[in-house]
């Protein structure tokens, strides 16, 4: 199913993100974890794409397996950083052959080496270049893009960020998914600003359950997210106790999701990090709200 059809409905939905293995030796364990999450019957599952396309085959294998065995709609990530036109065309063809209908078009993270390189001859400089490629290919994909409620790390300011986001949507994005955030007011303010700017496509909030203290530094480094005092207090109190931190992190994420639903956000995406128990507990916390009791 194309996700745009789901996103236009008024019913509440919850989806999860998983990532493929970095090596074939861990494929079976990752496959099992993603299947356990698929058994929860989320509205859809997204499957990420390794840096530089290194896990692209596994991305398709995991996405296809989820779709065929469990009937769960999948969203396959596709990044274009350092990719050639031929590489991207090959991936588009492979996705079509695998029956993938939904693609998350991303530039991808730059490695430190890439940041210092001359990238002027790269065919794809930004996600918008990949989105245009997907549209021009003639492939009938539902295309998603990323957005940043706080600001893209490389943007000068939010006004510039929204300007480029509007161009990305005009190029062919059917919907947007946000970077993680820990304060819902940031999302509400962002939505107001982009709607004022004329961006009307559906926006899916992305929620990251922080379930251990080691996640925090990496998550904040990747996202640059603002951390409210309430969350800092939670980490200070429970961060030394793994079981308590896990329970508190799930509760915090659940609280965020309930608030989003209460404020007329119908679709929420959880960065579940291949953790079936975390996905299951969050869904269980929302069982009556989602009608899955």
One Martini backbone bead per residue (centre of mass of N, CA, C, O) as a GRO file, in nm:
protein
  293
    1UNK     BB    1   0.097   0.036   0.021
    2UNK     BB    2   0.048   0.358  -0.001
    3UNK     BB    3   0.106   0.595   0.238
    4UNK     BB    4  -0.079   0.829   0.149
    5UNK     BB    5  -0.342   0.674   0.213
    6UNK     BB    6  -0.296   0.659   0.519
    7UNK     BB    7  -0.237   0.975   0.577
    8UNK     BB    8  -0.547   1.058   0.491
    9UNK     BB    9  -0.641   0.943   0.741
   10UNK     BB   10  -0.804   0.963   1.073
   11UNK     BB   11  -0.662   0.737   1.188
   12UNK     BB   12  -0.468   0.594   1.411
   13UNK     BB   13  -0.101   0.557   1.403
   14UNK     BB   14   0.177   0.311   1.408
   15UNK     BB   15   0.531   0.313   1.359
   16UNK     BB   16   0.844   0.151   1.246
   17UNK     BB   17   1.202   0.131   1.283
   18UNK     BB   18   1.461  -0.024   1.091
   19UNK     BB   19   1.775  -0.208   1.052
   20UNK     BB   20   2.023  -0.330   0.886
   21UNK     BB   21   2.285  -0.509   0.850
   22UNK     BB   22   2.641  -0.485   0.817
   23UNK     BB   23   2.641  -0.806   0.807
   24UNK     BB   24   2.584  -1.135   0.728
   25UNK     BB   25   2.630  -1.254   1.023
   26UNK     BB   26   2.360  -1.065   1.129
   27UNK     BB   27   2.101  -1.121   0.965
   28UNK     BB   28   1.926  -1.322   1.132
   29UNK     BB   29   1.889  -1.143   1.387
   30UNK     BB   30   1.759  -0.904   1.242
   31UNK     BB   31   1.528  -1.050   1.107
   32UNK     BB   32   1.394  -1.141   1.369
   33UNK     BB   33   1.343  -0.860   1.490
   34UNK     BB   34   1.166  -0.752   1.254
   35UNK     BB   35   0.949  -0.972   1.279
   36UNK     BB   36   0.853  -0.905   1.565
   37UNK     BB   37   0.751  -0.625   1.482
   38UNK     BB   38   0.558  -0.715   1.252
   39UNK     BB   39   0.360  -0.877   1.447
   40UNK     BB   40   0.224  -0.599   1.550
   41UNK     BB   41   0.096  -0.446   1.309
   42UNK     BB   42   0.182  -0.198   1.181
   43UNK     BB   43   0.125   0.042   0.950
   44UNK     BB   44   0.448   0.054   0.927
   45UNK     BB   45   0.787   0.004   0.785
   46UNK     BB   46   1.112   0.111   0.816
   47UNK     BB   47   1.422   0.093   0.613
   48UNK     BB   48   1.734   0.142   0.623
   49UNK     BB   49   2.050   0.294   0.500
   50UNK     BB   50   2.359   0.265   0.454
   51UNK     BB   51   2.647   0.397   0.441
   52UNK     BB   52   2.699   0.425   0.103
   53UNK     BB   53   2.517   0.155   0.050
   54UNK     BB   54   2.627  -0.110   0.206
   55UNK     BB   55   2.304  -0.220   0.280
   56UNK     BB   56   2.102  -0.235   0.036
   57UNK     BB   57   2.030  -0.535   0.014
   58UNK     BB   58   1.919  -0.561   0.306
   59UNK     BB   59   1.695  -0.360   0.283
   60UNK     BB   60   1.532  -0.524   0.073
   61UNK     BB   61   1.513  -0.793   0.223
   62UNK     BB   62   1.360  -0.686   0.471
   63UNK     BB   63   1.122  -0.546   0.331
   64UNK     BB   64   1.020  -0.794   0.173
   65UNK     BB   65   0.974  -0.984   0.414
   66UNK     BB   66   0.765  -0.817   0.566
   67UNK     BB   67   0.558  -0.798   0.335
   68UNK     BB   68   0.520  -1.110   0.265
   69UNK     BB   69   0.478  -1.241   0.563
   70UNK     BB   70   0.295  -0.979   0.712
   71UNK     BB   71   0.162  -0.736   0.543
   72UNK     BB   72   0.363  -0.496   0.572
   73UNK     BB   73   0.425  -0.194   0.510
   74UNK     BB   74   0.693  -0.036   0.326
   75UNK     BB   75   0.996   0.175   0.384
   76UNK     BB   76   1.255   0.254   0.175
   77UNK     BB   77   1.562   0.354   0.190
   78UNK     BB   78   1.743   0.627   0.006
   79UNK     BB   79   2.072   0.709  -0.073
   80UNK     BB   80   2.317   0.949  -0.249
   81UNK     BB   81   2.578   0.956  -0.124
   82UNK     BB   82   2.831   0.908  -0.362
   83UNK     BB   83   2.649   0.843  -0.593
   84UNK     BB   84   2.560   0.722  -0.886
   85UNK     BB   85   2.340   0.704  -1.136
   86UNK     BB   86   2.363   0.396  -1.176
   87UNK     BB   87   2.313   0.312  -0.883
   88UNK     BB   88   2.029   0.434  -0.856
   89UNK     BB   89   1.897   0.289  -1.094
   90UNK     BB   90   1.942   0.007  -0.975
   91UNK     BB   91   1.776   0.050  -0.716
   92UNK     BB   92   1.508   0.115  -0.845
   93UNK     BB   93   1.480  -0.157  -0.989
   94UNK     BB   94   1.497  -0.336  -0.733
   95UNK     BB   95   1.246  -0.218  -0.595
   96UNK     BB   96   1.046  -0.296  -0.810
   97UNK     BB   97   1.101  -0.605  -0.801
   98UNK     BB   98   1.022  -0.608  -0.476
   99UNK     BB   99   0.752  -0.422  -0.445
  100UNK     BB  100   0.821  -0.132  -0.384
  101UNK     BB  101   0.626   0.178  -0.302
  102UNK     BB  102   0.823   0.306  -0.077
  103UNK     BB  103   1.033   0.609  -0.048
  104UNK     BB  104   1.320   0.734   0.123
  105UNK     BB  105   1.464   1.043   0.044
  106UNK     BB  106   1.820   1.077   0.083
  107UNK     BB  107   2.133   1.183   0.120
  108UNK     BB  108   2.300   1.154   0.377
  109UNK     BB  109   2.571   1.102   0.556
  110UNK     BB  110   2.872   1.251   0.626
  111UNK     BB  111   3.180   1.194   0.633
  112UNK     BB  112   3.471   1.333   0.724
  113UNK     BB  113   3.595   1.286   0.443
  114UNK     BB  114   3.365   1.415   0.274
  115UNK     BB  115   3.375   1.705   0.399
  116UNK     BB  116   3.682   1.748   0.270
  117UNK     BB  117   3.575   1.722  -0.004
  118UNK     BB  118   3.521   1.747  -0.341
  119UNK     BB  119   3.163   1.766  -0.449
  120UNK     BB  120   3.102   1.897  -0.739
  121UNK     BB  121   3.085   1.601  -0.907
  122UNK     BB  122   2.837   1.519  -0.788
  123UNK     BB  123   2.525   1.421  -0.878
  124UNK     BB  124   2.445   1.427  -0.562
  125UNK     BB  125   2.390   1.682  -0.320
  126UNK     BB  126   2.080   1.630  -0.265
  127UNK     BB  127   1.768   1.511  -0.209
  128UNK     BB  128   1.634   1.657  -0.452
  129UNK     BB  129   1.791   1.496  -0.668
  130UNK     BB  130   1.661   1.222  -0.600
  131UNK     BB  131   1.366   1.297  -0.636
  132UNK     BB  132   1.390   1.368  -0.935
  133UNK     BB  133   1.487   1.090  -1.023
  134UNK     BB  134   1.235   0.933  -0.933
  135UNK     BB  135   1.036   1.088  -1.116
  136UNK     BB  136   1.194   1.049  -1.397
  137UNK     BB  137   1.190   0.726  -1.403
  138UNK     BB  138   0.866   0.631  -1.367
  139UNK     BB  139   0.834   0.541  -1.094
  140UNK     BB  140   0.568   0.430  -0.865
  141UNK     BB  141   0.625   0.625  -0.605
  142UNK     BB  142   0.621   0.690  -0.271
  143UNK     BB  143   0.752   0.997  -0.139
  144UNK     BB  144   0.991   1.065   0.105
  145UNK     BB  145   1.097   1.306   0.359
  146UNK     BB  146   1.294   1.519   0.541
  147UNK     BB  147   1.268   1.687   0.867
  148UNK     BB  148   1.328   1.988   1.091
  149UNK     BB  149   1.200   2.131   1.370
  150UNK     BB  150   1.467   2.298   1.440
  151UNK     BB  151   1.713   2.228   1.226
  152UNK     BB  152   1.930   2.205   0.999
  153UNK     BB  153   2.267   2.178   1.052
  154UNK     BB  154   2.327   2.340   0.754
  155UNK     BB  155   2.158   2.574   0.831
  156UNK     BB  156   2.128   2.904   0.907
  157UNK     BB  157   1.807   2.887   0.921
  158UNK     BB  158   1.469   2.827   0.926
  159UNK     BB  159   1.391   2.984   0.676
  160UNK     BB  160   1.582   2.836   0.485
  161UNK     BB  161   1.488   2.551   0.546
  162UNK     BB  162   1.192   2.591   0.443
  163UNK     BB  163   1.262   2.667   0.158
  164UNK     BB  164   1.393   2.391   0.083
  165UNK     BB  165   1.150   2.218   0.160
  166UNK     BB  166   0.958   2.330  -0.052
  167UNK     BB  167   1.129   2.233  -0.293
  168UNK     BB  168   1.116   1.931  -0.225
  169UNK     BB  169   0.812   1.903  -0.251
  170UNK     BB  170   0.789   2.012  -0.545
  171UNK     BB  171   0.967   1.767  -0.662
  172UNK     BB  172   0.785   1.502  -0.498
  173UNK     BB  173   0.685   1.501  -0.214
  174UNK     BB  174   0.430   1.334  -0.022
  175UNK     BB  175   0.607   1.327   0.248
  176UNK     BB  176   0.703   1.370   0.600
  177UNK     BB  177   0.982   1.316   0.827
  178UNK     BB  178   1.106   1.352   1.134
  179UNK     BB  179   1.312   1.429   1.344
  180UNK     BB  180   1.396   1.402   1.641
  181UNK     BB  181   1.217   1.478   1.952
  182UNK     BB  182   1.147   1.611   2.309
  183UNK     BB  183   0.952   1.858   2.214
  184UNK     BB  184   0.639   1.920   2.097
  185UNK     BB  185   0.646   2.232   2.051
  186UNK     BB  186   0.841   2.222   1.813
  187UNK     BB  187   0.641   2.093   1.618
  188UNK     BB  188   0.403   2.291   1.630
  189UNK     BB  189   0.570   2.535   1.529
  190UNK     BB  190   0.661   2.407   1.263
  191UNK     BB  191   0.384   2.352   1.137
  192UNK     BB  192   0.294   2.642   1.126
  193UNK     BB  193   0.524   2.747   0.938
  194UNK     BB  194   0.483   2.553   0.692
  195UNK     BB  195   0.190   2.624   0.636
  196UNK     BB  196   0.245   2.925   0.585
  197UNK     BB  197   0.447   2.838   0.338
  198UNK     BB  198   0.271   2.592   0.178
  199UNK     BB  199   0.303   2.321   0.334
  200UNK     BB  200   0.071   2.025   0.295
  201UNK     BB  201   0.193   1.779   0.361
  202UNK     BB  202   0.242   1.519   0.536
  203UNK     BB  203   0.345   1.479   0.888
  204UNK     BB  204   0.578   1.269   1.058
  205UNK     BB  205   0.652   1.195   1.364
  206UNK     BB  206   0.966   1.138   1.536
  207UNK     BB  207   1.032   0.885   1.785
  208UNK     BB  208   1.278   0.847   2.054
  209UNK     BB  209   1.358   0.594   2.258
  210UNK     BB  210   1.530   0.630   2.560
  211UNK     BB  211   1.681   0.326   2.717
  212UNK     BB  212   1.982   0.443   2.740
  213UNK     BB  213   2.252   0.634   2.822
  214UNK     BB  214   2.425   0.576   2.555
  215UNK     BB  215   2.218   0.710   2.349
  216UNK     BB  216   2.220   1.013   2.402
  217UNK     BB  217   2.478   1.124   2.271
  218UNK     BB  218   2.423   1.015   1.985
  219UNK     BB  219   2.144   1.140   1.936
  220UNK     BB  220   2.235   1.439   1.976
  221UNK     BB  221   2.453   1.443   1.757
  222UNK     BB  222   2.263   1.377   1.515
  223UNK     BB  223   2.023   1.605   1.588
  224UNK     BB  224   2.049   1.853   1.795
  225UNK     BB  225   1.858   1.835   2.024
  226UNK     BB  226   1.644   1.946   2.242
  227UNK     BB  227   1.659   1.932   2.608
  228UNK     BB  228   1.455   1.902   2.843
  229UNK     BB  229   1.445   1.905   3.181
  230UNK     BB  230   1.266   1.656   3.217
  231UNK     BB  231   1.469   1.466   3.073
  232UNK     BB  232   1.721   1.520   3.241
  233UNK     BB  233   1.600   1.418   3.507
  234UNK     BB  234   1.554   1.131   3.417
  235UNK     BB  235   1.854   1.063   3.364
  236UNK     BB  236   1.969   1.138   3.642
  237UNK     BB  237   1.789   0.926   3.798
  238UNK     BB  238   1.809   0.649   3.579
  239UNK     BB  239   2.083   0.608   3.412
  240UNK     BB  240   2.224   0.385   3.618
  241UNK     BB  241   1.950   0.214   3.555
  242UNK     BB  242   1.859   0.017   3.306
  243UNK     BB  243   1.565  -0.064   3.376
  244UNK     BB  244   1.462   0.219   3.456
  245UNK     BB  245   1.542   0.367   3.194
  246UNK     BB  246   1.370   0.204   3.004
  247UNK     BB  247   1.095   0.266   3.133
  248UNK     BB  248   1.120   0.577   3.120
  249UNK     BB  249   1.163   0.603   2.811
  250UNK     BB  250   0.893   0.476   2.730
  251UNK     BB  251   0.714   0.674   2.886
  252UNK     BB  252   0.805   0.932   2.743
  253UNK     BB  253   0.727   0.847   2.454
  254UNK     BB  254   0.431   0.791   2.515
  255UNK     BB  255   0.360   1.077   2.606
  256UNK     BB  256   0.420   1.211   2.338
  257UNK     BB  257   0.215   1.052   2.167
  258UNK     BB  258  -0.042   1.127   2.319
  259UNK     BB  259  -0.015   1.430   2.267
  260UNK     BB  260  -0.028   1.414   1.961
  261UNK     BB  261  -0.306   1.284   1.938
  262UNK     BB  262  -0.454   1.511   2.107
  263UNK     BB  263  -0.334   1.718   1.859
  264UNK     BB  264  -0.414   1.577   1.571
  265UNK     BB  265  -0.211   1.347   1.541
  266UNK     BB  266  -0.223   1.041   1.350
  267UNK     BB  267   0.096   0.998   1.288
  268UNK     BB  268   0.352   0.775   1.423
  269UNK     BB  269   0.711   0.744   1.451
  270UNK     BB  270   0.936   0.481   1.558
  271UNK     BB  271   1.266   0.453   1.677
  272UNK     BB  272   1.327   0.112   1.754
  273UNK     BB  273   1.611  -0.028   1.700
  274UNK     BB  274   1.551  -0.344   1.690
  275UNK     BB  275   1.324  -0.341   1.944
  276UNK     BB  276   1.064  -0.533   2.024
  277UNK     BB  277   1.007  -0.460   2.327
  278UNK     BB  278   0.969  -0.158   2.282
  279UNK     BB  279   0.746  -0.168   2.073
  280UNK     BB  280   0.546  -0.335   2.242
  281UNK     BB  281   0.517  -0.141   2.488
  282UNK     BB  282   0.415   0.103   2.337
  283UNK     BB  283   0.168  -0.030   2.211
  284UNK     BB  284   0.042  -0.121   2.481
  285UNK     BB  285   0.010   0.174   2.596
  286UNK     BB  286  -0.194   0.221   2.318
  287UNK     BB  287  -0.421   0.012   2.269
  288UNK     BB  288  -0.692   0.173   2.308
  289UNK     BB  289  -0.621   0.413   2.126
  290UNK     BB  290  -0.571   0.206   1.868
  291UNK     BB  291  -0.754  -0.061   1.894
  292UNK     BB  292  -0.540  -0.316   2.027
  293UNK     BB  293  -0.657  -0.478   2.288
   0.00000   0.00000   0.00000
